[in-house]
Amino acid sequence: MSATNGVLVVGAGPVGLVAASQLARLGVPVRLIDVLEAPTDESRAVVIHARSLEMLAALGVRPQLEARGRRVDRFEIADGRTGATRAAVDLTGIPSRHPSMLDIAQPDTEAVLAERAAELGVVVERGVELTALAQDADGVEVTLRTAAEDETARFGWVVGADGAHSTTRHLVGTHLEGGFHGQHFAMADVEVETSLAPTTGRMFTHPDGVAMLFPLRETRARVIFLVDDPGDAAAPTLEQIEALTEERMAGRVRVTGSHWLTYFEIHHAQVPQYRHGRVLLAGDAAHVHSPAGAQGMNTGIQDAANLAWKLALVARHGADPGLLDSYQEERHPVGAEVVRVTTTLTDVGTASGPLAALRDAAMFVVGHVPALGEAAAERLAELTVGYPHSSLSVRHGAHRHGTAKAGEHAPDPEGLRRADGTPVAVEELLERPGFVLLVHGDDGALGDVLGDLGTVVPLDADDEGMALVRPDGYLGLVADTTDPDVLRRYLADVLRVPAAVTAI
Ligand SMILES: Cc1cc2nc3c(=O)[nH]c(=O)nc-3n(C[C@H](O)[C@H](O)[C@H](O)COP(=O)(O)OP(=O)(O)OC[C@H]3O[C@@H](n4cnc5c(N)ncnc54)[C@H](O)[C@@H]3O)c2cc1C
């Protein structure tokens, strides 16, 4: 691996695994290390939302994930004392090719991602800890500690995906900033008996603290409860979980056995900067928040997808490192919003007295006005994430009514076909690494301009134009022309790729 373009990914949790796999797919030399000798068996995050699944599908792992998980197509908020449904969100109508949540224990997610990474040539180096880091203009020197020795190594770039207690974050001299009202959750993976539908995820509001129920495979489920500070106790007892389930889930769920019990303390906080020169922070290293809404791992996976292709342009294709500032520009506001929304969701779920009445009224409205329910479903699935104001989102010429805009997640346009004439989705086209340039009209020189950055795909449509789909599925350039100079200027001026890479 060349020191100047190789990337070290620190942490083989879901975020590090996605980052490393995407980088490898895009031809970047990667090392992926984790201090743990073996993958965690703690189930932790249990939901993959639709937008993450779209990205993971492009990585080629959707069938494997679905085989180990359970599709959940409805989310309900219920009164934990009476069981009355306050609001229900139907996920089947959300605008995604995967209109549901996939409930799957985190070790299964990680196992599937690690298998894919290995296929791509990235094997997790276990028992290897990042302990020191110093960067200069050309690279980053790191110390990697194993039981046997300290290794000094040099990389072009470092991705800190080392979780909530990130060493990388500490070594670049930044820290999480936020509300810091630490909240404690009792959580457990249990066997349950319930008459509640196993295809529905649930949040129960309760004055003692919000409770959540996520059905996993067969009779297994994840239960989560906001609790008081448990002090030194590392885990609740099974009896405590049984009692919390009984009290806060309106007696509708009975625990019959347990797989994993833990207490989990969380703050609501975020680092001010995701980029520190040649070091980029992603996932829990960059933002931590309540598990309400199951957004944490999903947000991290999408950080990784956003970062990887930009880093590949810089590390492999010589793009100006300034491109990496767009990672902060695009992902920091998303993280900030997740911190804000999950904090509110947790507090609202716990409200009592007049505030609870207000909450219940608001939920009644959401549950009974379809448009509001749909909006909530889209937000929960992270489908509302987009980058319309990003410096990378460029429209050339007039916007045609009804067509997608730059910065939006690429929809599947009518008339998209494989060379053999069969219909194909953008997500399937993104299984090929790199950009996808959808072209309707003369695509003569466009392939030469795009070079090995991606693939040109002709589109049957009435109007001439082109749309450049980024490897993370969002639209970068949308143009009402197929003029190669428009694409050339976008690549050179906006993505800052040197002209030599894309020259005809
Ligand atoms: C107990 C617990 C319960 C959780 N429950 C939920 C939940 O119910 N719902 C939800 O959405 N989210 C939950 N989360 C959060 C969720 O697990 C994270 O959002 C998700 O794992 C983020 O992934 P990540 O890859 O950023 O970090 P992590 O999964 O934390 O992975 C970081 C990796 O970095 C490694 N590492 C750390 N330091 C170093 C170092 N110096 N050198 C090398 N390797 C290092 C660690 O060993 C670890 O494997 C929970 C987290 C915990 C800890």
The ligand as an SDF file (V2000), in Angstrom:
LIG
                    3D

 53 58  0  0  0  0  0  0  0  0999 V2000
  -24.6800   -1.2250   24.5410 C   0  0  0  0  0  0  0  0  0  0  0  0
  -25.1220   -0.5180   23.3140 C   0  0  0  0  0  0  0  0  0  0  0  0
  -26.4430   -0.5820   22.9080 C   0  0  0  0  0  0  0  0  0  0  0  0
  -26.8910    0.0760   21.7800 C   0  0  0  0  0  0  0  0  0  0  0  0
  -28.1900   -0.0100   21.4090 N   0  0  0  0  0  0  0  0  0  0  0  0
  -28.6330    0.6220   20.3010 C   0  0  0  0  0  0  0  0  0  0  0  0
  -29.9720    0.5180   19.8760 C   0  0  0  0  0  0  0  0  0  0  0  0
  -30.7830   -0.1490   20.5100 O   0  0  0  0  0  0  0  0  0  0  0  0
  -30.3640    1.1680   18.7430 N   0  0  0  0  0  0  0  0  0  0  0  0
  -29.4620    1.9040   18.0120 C   0  0  0  0  0  0  0  0  0  0  0  0
  -29.8190    2.4760   16.9680 O   0  0  0  0  0  0  0  0  0  0  0  0
  -28.1790    2.0110   18.3840 N   0  0  0  0  0  0  0  0  0  0  0  0
  -27.7520    1.3970   19.5230 C   0  0  0  0  0  0  0  0  0  0  0  0
  -26.4500    1.5040   19.8970 N   0  0  0  0  0  0  0  0  0  0  0  0
  -25.5710    2.3400   19.0930 C   0  0  0  0  0  0  0  0  0  0  0  0
  -25.0810    1.5800   17.8810 C   0  0  0  0  0  0  0  0  0  0  0  0
  -24.5110    0.3690   18.2880 O   0  0  0  0  0  0  0  0  0  0  0  0
  -24.0900    2.4740   17.1660 C   0  0  0  0  0  0  0  0  0  0  0  0
  -24.7740    3.6070   16.6520 O   0  0  0  0  0  0  0  0  0  0  0  0
  -23.3720    1.7790   16.0490 C   0  0  0  0  0  0  0  0  0  0  0  0
  -22.7140    0.6350   16.4860 O   0  0  0  0  0  0  0  0  0  0  0  0
  -22.3720    2.7600   15.4630 C   0  0  0  0  0  0  0  0  0  0  0  0
  -21.4380    2.0910   14.7430 O   0  0  0  0  0  0  0  0  0  0  0  0
  -19.9320    2.5880   14.6800 P   0  0  0  0  0  0  0  0  0  0  0  0
  -19.3210    1.6800   13.6640 O   0  0  0  0  0  0  0  0  0  0  0  0
  -19.8600    4.0510   14.5230 O   0  0  0  0  0  0  0  0  0  0  0  0
  -19.3030    2.3050   16.1320 O   0  0  0  0  0  0  0  0  0  0  0  0
  -19.1430    0.9470   16.9310 P   0  0  0  0  0  0  0  0  0  0  0  0
  -20.1450   -0.0530   16.5310 O   0  0  0  0  0  0  0  0  0  0  0  0
  -19.0410    1.3280   18.3600 O   0  0  0  0  0  0  0  0  0  0  0  0
  -17.7370    0.3710   16.4390 O   0  0  0  0  0  0  0  0  0  0  0  0
  -16.5190    0.9790   16.8040 C   0  0  0  0  0  0  0  0  0  0  0  0
  -15.4120   -0.0620   16.7450 C   0  0  0  0  0  0  0  0  0  0  0  0
  -14.1660    0.5980   16.9490 O   0  0  0  0  0  0  0  0  0  0  0  0
  -13.3240   -0.2230   17.7330 C   0  0  0  0  0  0  0  0  0  0  0  0
  -12.3150    0.6340   18.3680 N   0  0  0  0  0  0  0  0  0  0  0  0
  -12.5080    1.5520   19.3320 C   0  0  0  0  0  0  0  0  0  0  0  0
  -11.3530    2.1610   19.6320 N   0  0  0  0  0  0  0  0  0  0  0  0
  -10.4090    1.6270   18.8360 C   0  0  0  0  0  0  0  0  0  0  0  0
   -9.0070    1.8530   18.6670 C   0  0  0  0  0  0  0  0  0  0  0  0
   -8.3550    2.7900   19.3760 N   0  0  0  0  0  0  0  0  0  0  0  0
   -8.3290    1.1120   17.7700 N   0  0  0  0  0  0  0  0  0  0  0  0
   -8.9670    0.1660   17.0380 C   0  0  0  0  0  0  0  0  0  0  0  0
  -10.2970   -0.0790   17.1490 N   0  0  0  0  0  0  0  0  0  0  0  0
  -11.0020    0.6530   18.0300 C   0  0  0  0  0  0  0  0  0  0  0  0
  -14.2850   -0.8790   18.7060 C   0  0  0  0  0  0  0  0  0  0  0  0
  -13.7420   -2.0860   19.2150 O   0  0  0  0  0  0  0  0  0  0  0  0
  -15.5220   -1.1140   17.8460 C   0  0  0  0  0  0  0  0  0  0  0  0
  -15.5450   -2.4010   17.2790 O   0  0  0  0  0  0  0  0  0  0  0  0
  -25.9860    0.8490   21.0280 C   0  0  0  0  0  0  0  0  0  0  0  0
  -24.6460    0.9160   21.4230 C   0  0  0  0  0  0  0  0  0  0  0  0
  -24.2080    0.2480   22.5460 C   0  0  0  0  0  0  0  0  0  0  0  0
  -22.7590    0.3410   22.9480 C   0  0  0  0  0  0  0  0  0  0  0  0
  1  2  1  0
  2  3  1  0
  2 52  2  0
  3  4  2  0
  4  5  1  0
  4 50  1  0
  5  6  2  0
  6  7  1  0
  6 13  1  0
  7  8  2  0
  7  9  1  0
  9 10  1  0
 10 11  2  0
 10 12  1  0
 12 13  2  0
 13 14  1  0
 14 15  1  0
 14 50  1  0
 15 16  1  0
 16 17  1  0
 16 18  1  0
 18 19  1  0
 18 20  1  0
 20 21  1  0
 20 22  1  0
 22 23  1  0
 23 24  1  0
 24 25  2  0
 24 26  1  0
 24 27  1  0
 27 28  1  0
 28 29  2  0
 28 30  1  0
 28 31  1  0
 31 32  1  0
 32 33  1  0
 33 34  1  0
 33 48  1  0
 34 35  1  0
 35 36  1  0
 35 46  1  0
 36 37  1  0
 36 45  1  0
 37 38  2  0
 38 39  1  0
 39 40  1  0
 39 45  2  0
 40 41  1  0
 40 42  2  0
 42 43  1  0
 43 44  2  0
 44 45  1  0
 46 47  1  0
 46 48  1  0
 48 49  1  0
 50 51  2  0
 51 52  1  0
 52 53  1  0
M  END
$$$$
